[in-house]
Amino acid sequence: TALYWYLAEHPAVFMSPVKETNYFAYGLDSAGRLLYGDPDVHRFPIKSLSEYEGLFVEAGHAGAVGEASPIYLECPQAAGRIRALLPGARIVCSLRHPVDRAYSDYLMYLRRRGRRFDPARELDAGALWARPDSRWMQVSRYHGQLARYFEAFPREQIHVLLIDDFRPGPLGAVQDVYRFVQVDPAFAPNFDTPHAPGGMPASTLVEGLLTSGALMSVVKPLMPLRAANWLRRLRTRNMRKPPSLPGPLRKELTAHFRDDITKTSKLIGRSLDHWL
C-alpha cells in the first residue's frame, strides 16, 4: 500500500484510482465459480477489459502507468494473463519475511471481519493461521509464485524488493523503484503520512467506516489530498500494535520455509540468510 502511494505521488506516474483492481486474477468457470480466490477474502472490483482500460483514461502523457494488486503474485493465472495483454510490463514485487507476512495477513483477515485478537489462541503453532497448510502460510511460499513471472517476463522487467530495504530509510528503496519504472529517480515522496497501518483497531466501528469500500468509492473522488492524508493518520491512531511473535514460535514457523527461502534467494539473486 505504501509503495502504491509513493508511486502515485510521483508527477510522472499515473496509478489506477482503484487500488487492487485484481483484474488479471479474475475469472469464472463454466459453473460461475471463481477460478482463483476466496469470495470471503478476495474482492474483484474490475471484471472486464473495458472497465480496466477505463481506469487509465486520464493517464495522459504519464511516463509510467500502473496499478497495485498483491493477489497477482499468488494467482496461478495472473502472470500469463499480464504477459498476454502487456508483454512490456515492468513488474514490481515486494517481499517480507514469510512468517511475518502470514501473521500480518491473518491480522488483516481479523480486522476485515471485526474480530478480536486473542493472544492465547493466536500466538501458538496450532493457531489457524500458523498451520503449514493454511492459506496464510501457503501464500508465503514465494518461489513457485515468483518463478511464474520469471518464466513469463525477461529478468530485466522484474524488480524484487524486500520490506527490509525500507528499514535504513525508505528513500533509497523507493527511488530504486522510480528508476526501474523509468521516471526521475530524484523525486522524494511524502514519508510523513502513514499508509496501511498494521495491527488491530481499538475501535472496530472506526476501522469499518475508514475501510468501507462503498463509502470510500463515493467520498474518495471528492476528497482533497490533505483530507485523505488526515483520514490515514486517523486510522493509524486507531490502531494498536499487536503482540510480537514470540521468538521460539517465529523460529519454529520459519523452519517450514527454509527450503523455499533458499530457492527464492537463488531465483532473485539476493541473500535471504537474515530470514533463516
MIDOSE-1310 file (N, C-alpha, C; in nm, 2 decimals, decimal comma, always signed):
residues 276
taly	+0,08/-0,12/+0,00/+0,00/+0,00/+0,00/+0,09/+0,13/+0,00; +0,19/+0,13/+0,08/+0,28/+0,25/+0,09/+0,34/+0,27/-0,05; +0,39/+0,16/-0,11/+0,45/+0,18/-0,24/+0,36/+0,23/-0,34; +0,23/+0,19/-0,34/+0,13/+0,24/-0,43/+0,12/+0,39/-0,42
wyla	+0,12/+0,44/-0,30/+0,11/+0,59/-0,28/+0,24/+0,66/-0,31; +0,35/+0,60/-0,29/+0,48/+0,66/-0,32/+0,49/+0,68/-0,47; +0,44/+0,58/-0,55/+0,44/+0,59/-0,69/+0,33/+0,69/-0,74; +0,22/+0,69/-0,68/+0,11/+0,78/-0,72/+0,15/+0,93/-0,70
ehpa	+0,24/+0,95/-0,60/+0,28/+1,09/-0,57/+0,38/+1,14/-0,68; +0,45/+1,05/-0,75/+0,55/+1,10/-0,85/+0,47/+1,17/-0,96; +0,52/+1,29/-1,00/+0,45/+1,37/-1,10/+0,45/+1,30/-1,24; +0,54/+1,20/-1,26/+0,54/+1,14/-1,39/+0,47/+1,00/-1,39
vfms	+0,41/+0,97/-1,28/+0,35/+0,84/-1,27/+0,20/+0,85/-1,26; +0,12/+0,77/-1,33/-0,02/+0,76/-1,31/-0,06/+0,62/-1,26; -0,12/+0,62/-1,14/-0,16/+0,49/-1,08/-0,31/+0,48/-1,09; -0,36/+0,36/-1,11/-0,50/+0,34/-1,12/-0,57/+0,40/-0,99
pvke	-0,68/+0,47/-1,01/-0,75/+0,52/-0,89/-0,81/+0,41/-0,80; -0,83/+0,29/-0,86/-0,87/+0,18/-0,78/-0,75/+0,10/-0,74; -0,72/+0,09/-0,62/-0,61/+0,01/-0,57/-0,66/-0,13/-0,56; -0,57/-0,23/-0,60/-0,61/-0,37/-0,60/-0,73/-0,39/-0,69
tnyf	-0,71/-0,36/-0,82/-0,81/-0,39/-0,92/-0,83/-0,54/-0,93; -0,73/-0,62/-0,91/-0,73/-0,77/-0,92/-0,78/-0,82/-1,05; -0,78/-0,74/-1,15/-0,84/-0,77/-1,28/-0,77/-0,90/-1,34; -0,64/-0,91/-1,34/-0,57/-1,02/-1,40/-0,59/-1,15/-1,32
aygl	-0,65/-1,15/-1,20/-0,67/-1,27/-1,12/-0,82/-1,31/-1,13; -0,90/-1,23/-1,20/-1,04/-1,26/-1,21/-1,08/-1,36/-1,32; -1,16/-1,45/-1,29/-1,21/-1,54/-1,40/-1,31/-1,64/-1,33; -1,41/-1,68/-1,41/-1,51/-1,78/-1,37/-1,51/-1,90/-1,45
dsag	-1,54/-2,02/-1,39/-1,55/-2,14/-1,46/-1,69/-2,15/-1,52; -1,72/-2,26/-1,59/-1,85/-2,28/-1,66/-1,97/-2,28/-1,56; -1,94/-2,30/-1,43/-2,05/-2,30/-1,33/-2,06/-2,17/-1,26; -1,98/-2,07/-1,30/-1,98/-1,94/-1,24/-1,90/-1,92/-1,12
rlly	-1,82/-2,02/-1,09/-1,73/-2,01/-0,97/-1,60/-1,95/-1,00; -1,54/-1,88/-0,90/-1,41/-1,82/-0,93/-1,31/-1,92/-0,96; -1,23/-1,89/-1,06/-1,12/-1,98/-1,10/-1,01/-1,97/-0,99; -0,99/-1,86/-0,93/-0,90/-1,84/-0,82/-0,95/-1,74/-0,73
gdpd	-0,93/-1,76/-0,60/-0,97/-1,67/-0,50/-1,08/-1,72/-0,41; -1,09/-1,66/-0,29/-1,20/-1,69/-0,20/-1,29/-1,57/-0,19; -1,42/-1,58/-0,22/-1,51/-1,47/-0,21/-1,52/-1,41/-0,08; -1,48/-1,48/+0,03/-1,48/-1,43/+0,16/-1,35/-1,35/+0,19
vhrf	-1,25/-1,36/+0,11/-1,12/-1,29/+0,13/-1,09/-1,19/+0,02; -1,12/-1,23/-0,11/-1,08/-1,15/-0,22/-1,19/-1,07/-0,28; -1,17/-0,95/-0,32/-1,27/-0,87/-0,39/-1,22/-0,84/-0,53; -1,31/-0,84/-0,62/-1,28/-0,82/-0,77/-1,37/-0,70/-0,82
piks	-1,32/-0,58/-0,79/-1,40/-0,46/-0,84/-1,40/-0,44/-0,99; -1,30/-0,49/-1,06/-1,28/-0,47/-1,20/-1,28/-0,61/-1,27; -1,39/-0,63/-1,35/-1,41/-0,77/-1,41/-1,39/-0,77/-1,56; -1,39/-0,66/-1,63/-1,39/-0,66/-1,77/-1,27/-0,58/-1,82
lsey	-1,23/-0,60/-1,95/-1,12/-0,53/-2,00/-1,16/-0,38/-2,02; -1,28/-0,36/-2,06/-1,33/-0,22/-2,08/-1,32/-0,14/-1,95; -1,36/-0,21/-1,84/-1,35/-0,14/-1,71/-1,21/-0,12/-1,67; -1,12/-0,21/-1,70/-0,98/-0,20/-1,67/-0,92/-0,08/-1,74
eglf	-0,94/-0,08/-1,87/-0,89/+0,03/-1,96/-0,95/+0,16/-1,91; -1,07/+0,17/-1,87/-1,13/+0,29/-1,82/-1,06/+0,35/-1,70; -0,99/+0,27/-1,63/-0,92/+0,32/-1,51/-0,81/+0,42/-1,55; -0,76/+0,41/-1,67/-0,64/+0,48/-1,72/-0,66/+0,59/-1,82
veag	-0,79/+0,62/-1,84/-0,82/+0,72/-1,95/-0,77/+0,86/-1,92; -0,74/+0,88/-1,79/-0,68/+1,02/-1,76/-0,53/+1,01/-1,74; -0,47/+0,91/-1,78/-0,32/+0,89/-1,77/-0,25/+1,00/-1,85; -0,31/+1,05/-1,95/-0,24/+1,15/-2,03/-0,10/+1,11/-2,08
haga	+0,00/+1,19/-2,06/+0,13/+1,16/-2,11/+0,22/+1,11/-1,99; +0,17/+1,05/-1,90/+0,25/+1,00/-1,78/+0,36/+0,91/-1,83; +0,47/+0,92/-1,77/+0,59/+0,84/-1,81/+0,57/+0,70/-1,77; +0,50/+0,67/-1,67/+0,47/+0,53/-1,62/+0,33/+0,52/-1,57
vgea	+0,26/+0,42/-1,61/+0,12/+0,39/-1,58/+0,11/+0,26/-1,51; +0,04/+0,25/-1,40/+0,04/+0,12/-1,33/-0,07/+0,10/-1,23; -0,07/-0,01/-1,17/-0,17/-0,04/-1,06/-0,10/-0,13/-0,96; -0,17/-0,17/-0,85/-0,11/-0,25/-0,75/-0,21/-0,35/-0,70
spiy	-0,18/-0,48/-0,73/-0,27/-0,59/-0,68/-0,19/-0,70/-0,63; -0,17/-0,71/-0,50/-0,09/-0,82/-0,44/-0,13/-0,96/-0,48; -0,26/-0,98/-0,51/-0,31/-1,11/-0,54/-0,24/-1,17/-0,67; -0,18/-1,08/-0,75/-0,12/-1,13/-0,88/+0,00/-1,22/-0,85
lecp	+0,06/-1,21/-0,73/+0,17/-1,30/-0,70/+0,12/-1,44/-0,68; +0,01/-1,45/-0,60/-0,03/-1,59/-0,57/-0,12/-1,65/-0,67; -0,19/-1,57/-0,75/-0,28/-1,63/-0,85/-0,21/-1,70/-0,96; -0,23/-1,83/-0,99/-0,15/-1,90/-1,09/-0,17/-1,85/-1,23
qaag	-0,28/-1,79/-1,26/-0,31/-1,74/-1,40/-0,26/-1,60/-1,43; -0,23/-1,52/-1,32/-0,21/-1,38/-1,34/-0,08/-1,35/-1,43; +0,03/-1,41/-1,40/+0,15/-1,38/-1,48/+0,12/-1,40/-1,63; +0,06/-1,51/-1,67/+0,04/-1,54/-1,81/-0,06/-1,44/-1,87
rira	-0,16/-1,40/-1,79/-0,26/-1,30/-1,84/-0,20/-1,16/-1,86; -0,11/-1,12/-1,77/-0,05/-1,00/-1,78/+0,05/-1,00/-1,91; +0,12/-1,11/-1,92/+0,21/-1,12/-2,04/+0,14/-1,12/-2,17; +0,02/-1,18/-2,17/-0,06/-1,18/-2,30/-0,11/-1,04/-2,34
llpg	-0,15/-0,96/-2,24/-0,20/-0,83/-2,27/-0,10/-0,72/-2,27; +0,00/-0,73/-2,18/+0,10/-0,63/-2,16/+0,24/-0,69/-2,16; +0,29/-0,73/-2,27/+0,42/-0,80/-2,27/+0,54/-0,71/-2,23; +0,52/-0,58/-2,24/+0,63/-0,49/-2,20/+0,62/-0,44/-2,06
ariv	+0,52/-0,50/-1,98/+0,50/-0,45/-1,84/+0,63/-0,47/-1,76; +0,65/-0,37/-1,67/+0,76/-0,39/-1,57/+0,69/-0,43/-1,44; +0,74/-0,54/-1,38/+0,68/-0,60/-1,27/+0,75/-0,56/-1,14; +0,69/-0,50/-1,04/+0,75/-0,47/-0,92/+0,68/-0,56/-0,81
cslr	+0,77/-0,63/-0,73/+0,72/-0,72/-0,63/+0,79/-0,69/-0,50; +0,72/-0,67/-0,39/+0,78/-0,66/-0,26/+0,76/-0,78/-0,17; +0,86/-0,82/-0,11/+0,85/-0,94/-0,02/+0,89/-0,91/+0,12; +0,83/-0,98/+0,21/+0,87/-0,97/+0,35/+0,89/-1,11/+0,41
hpvd	+0,95/-1,12/+0,53/+0,97/-1,25/+0,59/+0,84/-1,33/+0,58; +0,85/-1,45/+0,54/+0,72/-1,53/+0,51/+0,64/-1,54/+0,64; +0,70/-1,56/+0,75/+0,61/-1,58/+0,87/+0,55/-1,44/+0,91; +0,63/-1,34/+0,90/+0,57/-1,20/+0,93/+0,45/-1,17/+0,83
rays	+0,47/-1,21/+0,70/+0,37/-1,19/+0,61/+0,24/-1,26/+0,64; +0,26/-1,39/+0,68/+0,14/-1,47/+0,71/+0,07/-1,42/+0,83; +0,14/-1,38/+0,94/+0,08/-1,32/+1,06/+0,01/-1,19/+1,03; +0,07/-1,10/+0,95/+0,01/-0,98/+0,92/-0,11/-1,00/+0,83
dylm	-0,11/-1,09/+0,74/-0,22/-1,12/+0,66/-0,34/-1,17/+0,74; -0,31/-1,25/+0,84/-0,41/-1,30/+0,93/-0,48/-1,19/+1,01; -0,39/-1,10/+1,06/-0,44/-0,99/+1,14/-0,54/-0,90/+1,05; -0,51/-0,89/+0,92/-0,60/-0,81/+0,83/-0,73/-0,89/+0,81
ylrr	-0,72/-1,02/+0,81/-0,84/-1,11/+0,80/-0,93/-1,08/+0,92; -0,87/-1,08/+1,04/-0,95/-1,05/+1,16/-1,01/-0,91/+1,15; -0,93/-0,81/+1,11/-0,98/-0,67/+1,11/-1,10/-0,66/+1,02; -1,09/-0,72/+0,90/-1,20/-0,71/+0,80/-1,33/-0,77/+0,85
rgrr	-1,32/-0,86/+0,94/-1,44/-0,93/+0,99/-1,48/-0,88/+1,13; -1,41/-0,77/+1,18/-1,44/-0,71/+1,30/-1,42/-0,81/+1,42; -1,32/-0,90/+1,41/-1,30/-0,99/+1,51/-1,18/-0,95/+1,60; -1,18/-0,99/+1,73/-1,08/-0,95/+1,82/-0,96/-1,05/+1,82
fdpa	-0,85/-1,00/+1,85/-0,73/-1,08/+1,85/-0,71/-1,14/+1,99; -0,70/-1,27/+2,00/-0,68/-1,34/+2,13/-0,54/-1,40/+2,13; -0,45/-1,34/+2,21/-0,31/-1,38/+2,21/-0,29/-1,53/+2,25; -0,37/-1,57/+2,35/-0,36/-1,71/+2,40/-0,39/-1,81/+2,29
reld	-0,48/-1,77/+2,20/-0,52/-1,86/+2,09/-0,43/-1,84/+1,96; -0,40/-1,72/+1,93/-0,33/-1,69/+1,80/-0,18/-1,71/+1,81; -0,12/-1,69/+1,92/+0,03/-1,70/+1,93/+0,07/-1,84/+1,97; +0,03/-1,93/+1,88/+0,06/-2,07/+1,90/+0,08/-2,14/+1,77
agal	+0,16/-2,24/+1,76/+0,19/-2,31/+1,64/+0,06/-2,38/+1,58; -0,03/-2,41/+1,67/-0,15/-2,47/+1,63/-0,26/-2,38/+1,59; -0,23/-2,24/+1,59/-0,33/-2,14/+1,55/-0,38/-2,16/+1,41; -0,49/-2,12/+1,38/-0,55/-2,13/+1,24/-0,45/-2,09/+1,14
warp	-0,39/-1,97/+1,15/-0,31/-1,91/+1,05/-0,17/-1,98/+1,04; -0,12/-2,03/+1,16/+0,01/-2,09/+1,17/+0,03/-2,23/+1,12; -0,08/-2,30/+1,09/-0,07/-2,43/+1,04/+0,00/-2,43/+0,90; +0,09/-2,53/+0,87/+0,16/-2,53/+0,75/+0,07/-2,53/+0,62
dsrw	-0,05/-2,59/+0,63/-0,13/-2,60/+0,52/-0,24/-2,49/+0,51; -0,23/-2,39/+0,60/-0,32/-2,28/+0,60/-0,30/-2,19/+0,48; -0,40/-2,12/+0,43/-0,38/-2,02/+0,32/-0,28/-1,92/+0,35; -0,27/-1,87/+0,47/-0,18/-1,77/+0,51/-0,03/-1,81/+0,50
mqvs	-0,01/-1,94/+0,54/+0,13/-1,99/+0,53/+0,16/-2,03/+0,38; +0,06/-2,08/+0,31/+0,09/-2,12/+0,17/+0,12/-2,01/+0,08; +0,06/-1,89/+0,10/+0,08/-1,78/+0,02/+0,22/-1,72/+0,04; +0,28/-1,75/+0,16/+0,41/-1,71/+0,19/+0,52/-1,79/+0,13
ryhg	+0,49/-1,89/+0,05/+0,59/-1,97/-0,02/+0,61/-1,90/-0,16; +0,71/-1,82/-0,16/+0,73/-1,73/-0,27/+0,79/-1,79/-0,40; +0,87/-1,89/-0,39/+0,95/-1,94/-0,50/+0,86/-1,98/-0,62; +0,77/-2,06/-0,60/+0,68/-2,11/-0,71/+0,60/-1,99/-0,77
qlar	+0,56/-1,90/-0,69/+0,48/-1,79/-0,74/+0,57/-1,69/-0,82; +0,69/-1,66/-0,77/+0,78/-1,57/-0,85/+0,83/-1,64/-0,97; +0,85/-1,77/-0,97/+0,90/-1,84/-1,09/+0,81/-1,82/-1,21; +0,68/-1,81/-1,19/+0,59/-1,79/-1,30/+0,62/-1,66/-1,37
yfea	+0,66/-1,56/-1,30/+0,69/-1,43/-1,36/+0,82/-1,43/-1,43; +0,92/-1,50/-1,37/+1,05/-1,51/-1,44/+1,04/-1,60/-1,56; +0,94/-1,69/-1,57/+0,92/-1,76/-1,69/+0,84/-1,68/-1,80; +0,76/-1,59/-1,75/+0,67/-1,51/-1,84/+0,74/-1,38/-1,89
fpre	+0,83/-1,33/-1,81/+0,89/-1,20/-1,85/+1,05/-1,21/-1,84; +1,11/-1,13/-1,92/+1,26/-1,12/-1,91/+1,30/-1,07/-1,77; +1,41/-1,11/-1,72/+1,45/-1,07/-1,59/+1,46/-0,92/-1,57; +1,50/-0,85/-1,68/+1,52/-0,71/-1,67/+1,39/-0,63/-1,65
qihv	+1,27/-0,70/-1,67/+1,14/-0,64/-1,65/+1,08/-0,67/-1,51; +1,16/-0,73/-1,42/+1,12/-0,77/-1,29/+1,21/-0,71/-1,18; +1,14/-0,64/-1,09/+1,22/-0,58/-0,98/+1,16/-0,63/-0,85; +1,24/-0,70/-0,77/+1,20/-0,76/-0,64/+1,27/-0,68/-0,53
llid	+1,19/-0,62/-0,45/+1,25/-0,55/-0,33/+1,20/-0,62/-0,20; +1,27/-0,60/-0,10/+1,24/-0,66/+0,03/+1,19/-0,55/+0,12; +1,09/-0,58/+0,21/+1,05/-0,48/+0,31/+1,17/-0,44/+0,39; +1,27/-0,53/+0,41/+1,39/-0,49/+0,48/+1,46/-0,37/+0,42
dfrp	+1,44/-0,35/+0,29/+1,51/-0,25/+0,22/+1,47/-0,11/+0,27; +1,35/-0,10/+0,33/+1,29/+0,02/+0,37/+1,34/+0,06/+0,51; +1,40/-0,03/+0,58/+1,44/-0,01/+0,72/+1,55/+0,09/+0,74; +1,65/+0,10/+0,66/+1,75/+0,20/+0,68/+1,70/+0,34/+0,65
gplg	+1,59/+0,35/+0,58/+1,53/+0,47/+0,53/+1,47/+0,44/+0,40; +1,34/+0,47/+0,38/+1,27/+0,43/+0,26/+1,31/+0,50/+0,13; +1,38/+0,61/+0,14/+1,40/+0,69/+0,02/+1,48/+0,61/-0,09; +1,59/+0,55/-0,05/+1,67/+0,48/-0,15/+1,59/+0,37/-0,22
avqd	+1,51/+0,29/-0,14/+1,44/+0,18/-0,20/+1,33/+0,23/-0,29; +1,26/+0,34/-0,25/+1,16/+0,40/-0,34/+1,22/+0,46/-0,47; +1,33/+0,52/-0,45/+1,40/+0,58/-0,57/+1,45/+0,47/-0,67; +1,49/+0,36/-0,61/+1,52/+0,24/-0,70/+1,40/+0,20/-0,78
vyrf	+1,28/+0,20/-0,72/+1,16/+0,17/-0,80/+1,13/+0,27/-0,91; +1,15/+0,40/-0,87/+1,13/+0,50/-0,97/+1,23/+0,48/-1,09; +1,35/+0,45/-1,06/+1,45/+0,42/-1,16/+1,41/+0,30/-1,25; +1,36/+0,20/-1,18/+1,32/+0,08/-1,26/+1,20/+0,11/-1,35
vqvd	+1,10/+0,19/-1,31/+0,99/+0,22/-1,40/+1,02/+0,34/-1,49; +1,14/+0,38/-1,49/+1,20/+0,48/-1,59/+1,13/+0,62/-1,57; +1,12/+0,66/-1,45/+1,09/+0,80/-1,42/+1,20/+0,86/-1,34; +1,19/+0,99/-1,32/+1,30/+1,07/-1,25/+1,32/+1,01/-1,11
pafa	+1,44/+0,95/-1,08/+1,46/+0,89/-0,95/+1,49/+0,99/-0,84; +1,51/+1,11/-0,88/+1,55/+1,21/-0,78/+1,43/+1,26/-0,69; +1,31/+1,23/-0,74/+1,19/+1,27/-0,67/+1,18/+1,20/-0,53; +1,14/+1,28/-0,43/+1,12/+1,23/-0,30/+0,97/+1,24/-0,25
pnfd	+0,90/+1,14/-0,23/+0,76/+1,14/-0,19/+0,75/+1,18/-0,04; +0,63/+1,20/+0,00/+0,60/+1,24/+0,14/+0,60/+1,11/+0,23; +0,69/+1,10/+0,32/+0,70/+0,98/+0,40/+0,63/+1,01/+0,54; +0,58/+1,13/+0,56/+0,52/+1,16/+0,69/+0,38/+1,10/+0,71
tpha	+0,31/+1,08/+0,60/+0,17/+1,03/+0,61/+0,18/+0,87/+0,62; +0,12/+0,81/+0,72/+0,13/+0,67/+0,73/+0,03/+0,60/+0,63; +0,07/+0,49/+0,58/-0,01/+0,41/+0,48/-0,02/+0,27/+0,53; -0,15/+0,22/+0,52/-0,18/+0,08/+0,56/-0,12/+0,04/+0,69
pggm	-0,16/+0,11/+0,80/-0,10/+0,07/+0,93/-0,15/-0,07/+0,97; -0,05/-0,14/+1,03/-0,09/-0,28/+1,07/-0,14/-0,28/+1,21; -0,16/-0,40/+1,26/-0,21/-0,41/+1,40/-0,36/-0,44/+1,40; -0,42/-0,41/+1,52/-0,56/-0,44/+1,54/-0,63/-0,31/+1,59
past	-0,75/-0,28/+1,54/-0,81/-0,15/+1,58/-0,86/-0,14/+1,72; -0,84/-0,03/+1,78/-0,90/+0,00/+1,91/-1,05/+0,00/+1,90; -1,10/+0,06/+1,79/-1,25/+0,07/+1,76/-1,27/+0,00/+1,63; -1,35/-0,11/+1,63/-1,38/-0,18/+1,51/-1,48/-0,09/+1,43
lveg	-1,56/-0,01/+1,50/-1,65/+0,08/+1,42/-1,58/+0,18/+1,34; -1,48/+0,25/+1,40/-1,40/+0,34/+1,32/-1,32/+0,27/+1,21; -1,27/+0,16/+1,23/-1,20/+0,08/+1,13/-1,29/+0,05/+1,01; -1,41/+0,01/+1,05/-1,51/-0,03/+0,95/-1,55/+0,09/+0,86
llts	-1,56/+0,20/+0,92/-1,60/+0,32/+0,85/-1,49/+0,37/+0,75; -1,36/+0,36/+0,80/-1,25/+0,41/+0,73/-1,21/+0,31/+0,62; -1,25/+0,19/+0,62/-1,22/+0,09/+0,52/-1,34/+0,05/+0,44; -1,45/+0,11/+0,46/-1,57/+0,07/+0,38/-1,55/+0,10/+0,23
galm	-1,55/+0,00/+0,15/-1,54/+0,02/+0,01/-1,65/+0,10/-0,05; -1,77/+0,08/-0,01/-1,88/+0,15/-0,06/-1,87/+0,30/-0,03; -1,84/+0,33/+0,10/-1,83/+0,47/+0,14/-1,71/+0,54/+0,07; -1,59/+0,47/+0,07/-1,48/+0,54/+0,01/-1,49/+0,56/-0,14
svvk	-1,57/+0,47/-0,21/-1,58/+0,49/-0,35/-1,66/+0,62/-0,38; -1,74/+0,66/-0,29/-1,82/+0,78/-0,31/-1,74/+0,90/-0,26; -1,68/+0,89/-0,15/-1,61/+1,01/-0,09/-1,47/+1,03/-0,15; -1,39/+0,93/-0,18/-1,26/+0,95/-0,22/-1,24/+1,04/-0,34
plmp	-1,32/+1,02/-0,45/-1,30/+1,11/-0,57/-1,32/+1,26/-0,54; -1,40/+1,29/-0,43/-1,42/+1,43/-0,40/-1,33/+1,48/-0,29; -1,24/+1,40/-0,24/-1,16/+1,43/-0,13/-1,02/+1,49/-0,17; -0,99/+1,61/-0,12/-0,86/+1,66/-0,15/-0,75/+1,58/-0,08
lraa	-0,63/+1,59/-0,12/-0,52/+1,51/-0,07/-0,50/+1,53/+0,08; -0,51/+1,66/+0,13/-0,49/+1,68/+0,27/-0,59/+1,61/+0,36; -0,72/+1,61/+0,31/-0,82/+1,54/+0,38/-0,80/+1,39/+0,38; -0,75/+1,33/+0,27/-0,72/+1,19/+0,26/-0,61/+1,15/+0,35
nwlr	-0,51/+1,24/+0,36/-0,40/+1,21/+0,45/-0,44/+1,22/+0,59; -0,54/+1,31/+0,62/-0,59/+1,32/+0,76/-0,66/+1,19/+0,80; -0,74/+1,13/+0,71/-0,81/+1,01/+0,74/-0,71/+0,89/+0,76; -0,60/+0,89/+0,68/-0,50/+0,79/+0,70/-0,43/+0,80/+0,84
rlrt	-0,41/+0,92/+0,88/-0,35/+0,94/+1,01/-0,45/+0,90/+1,12; -0,58/+0,93/+1,10/-0,68/+0,89/+1,20/-0,69/+0,74/+1,21; -0,68/+0,67/+1,10/-0,68/+0,53/+1,10/-0,56/+0,47/+1,18; -0,44/+0,54/+1,16/-0,32/+0,49/+1,23/-0,34/+0,51/+1,38
rnmr	-0,40/+0,62/+1,42/-0,42/+0,65/+1,56/-0,52/+0,54/+1,62; -0,60/+0,49/+1,54/-0,70/+0,39/+1,59/-0,64/+0,25/+1,61; -0,52/+0,23/+1,55/-0,45/+0,10/+1,55/-0,37/+0,08/+1,68; -0,37/-0,04/+1,72/-0,29/-0,08/+1,84/-0,20/-0,19/+1,79
kpps	-0,07/-0,18/+1,83/+0,03/-0,27/+1,78/+0,00/-0,41/+1,84; -0,01/-0,52/+1,76/-0,03/-0,65/+1,82/+0,09/-0,70/+1,88; +0,07/-0,80/+1,97/+0,19/-0,86/+2,03/+0,29/-0,92/+1,92; +0,42/-0,90/+1,94/+0,52/-0,96/+1,85/+0,51/-1,11/+1,87
lpgp	+0,55/-1,18/+1,76/+0,56/-1,32/+1,76/+0,67/-1,36/+1,86; +0,64/-1,45/+1,95/+0,75/-1,50/+2,04/+0,86/-1,56/+1,96; +0,98/-1,54/+2,00/+1,10/-1,58/+1,93/+1,09/-1,73/+1,89; +1,07/-1,82/+1,99/+1,06/-1,96/+1,96/+0,95/-2,00/+1,86
lrke	+0,84/-1,93/+1,87/+0,73/-1,96/+1,77/+0,77/-1,92/+1,63; +0,83/-1,80/+1,62/+0,88/-1,75/+1,49/+0,98/-1,84/+1,43; +1,07/-1,89/+1,51/+1,18/-1,98/+1,47/+1,12/-2,11/+1,42; +1,02/-2,17/+1,50/+0,95/-2,29/+1,46/+0,88/-2,28/+1,33
ltah	+0,81/-2,17/+1,31/+0,74/-2,15/+1,18/+0,83/-2,12/+1,06; +0,94/-2,05/+1,09/+1,03/-2,02/+0,98/+1,09/-2,15/+0,93; +1,11/-2,25/+1,01/+1,16/-2,38/+0,96/+1,08/-2,44/+0,85; +0,95/-2,41/+0,85/+0,87/-2,47/+0,74/+0,91/-2,40/+0,60
frdd	+0,97/-2,29/+0,61/+1,00/-2,22/+0,48/+1,15/-2,23/+0,44; +1,23/-2,30/+0,51/+1,37/-2,30/+0,49/+1,41/-2,33/+0,34; +1,35/-2,44/+0,29/+1,38/-2,47/+0,15/+1,33/-2,37/+0,05; +1,21/-2,32/+0,08/+1,16/-2,22/-0,01/+1,24/-2,09/-0,01
itkt	+1,28/-2,05/+0,11/+1,36/-1,93/+0,12/+1,49/-1,94/+0,04; +1,56/-2,06/+0,05/+1,68/-2,09/-0,02/+1,66/-2,08/-0,17; +1,55/-2,14/-0,22/+1,52/-2,14/-0,36/+1,48/-2,00/-0,41; +1,41/-1,92/-0,33/+1,37/-1,79/-0,36/+1,50/-1,70/-0,37
skli	+1,59/-1,71/-0,28/+1,71/-1,64/-0,28/+1,79/-1,66/-0,41; +1,80/-1,78/-0,45/+1,87/-1,81/-0,58/+1,80/-1,75/-0,70; +1,66/-1,76/-0,70/+1,59/-1,71/-0,81/+1,60/-1,56/-0,83; +1,60/-1,48/-0,71/+1,60/-1,34/-0,73/+1,74/-1,28/-0,72
grsl	+1,84/-1,37/-0,69/+1,98/-1,32/-0,69/+2,01/-1,23/-0,57; +1,95/-1,26/-0,45/+1,97/-1,18/-0,33/+1,98/-1,28/-0,21; +2,07/-1,25/-0,12/+2,08/-1,33/+0,00/+1,96/-1,30/+0,09; +1,90/-1,41/+0,14/+1,79/-1,41/+0,23/+1,83/-1,48/+0,36
dhwl	+1,96/-1,48/+0,39/+2,01/-1,55/+0,51/+1,95/-1,49/+0,63; +1,92/-1,36/+0,63/+1,87/-1,30/+0,75/+1,73/-1,34/+0,78; +1,66/-1,41/+0,69/+1,53/-1,46/+0,72/+1,53/-1,60/+0,79; +1,65/-1,67/+0,78/+1,66/-1,80/+0,83/+1,69/-1,80/+0,98
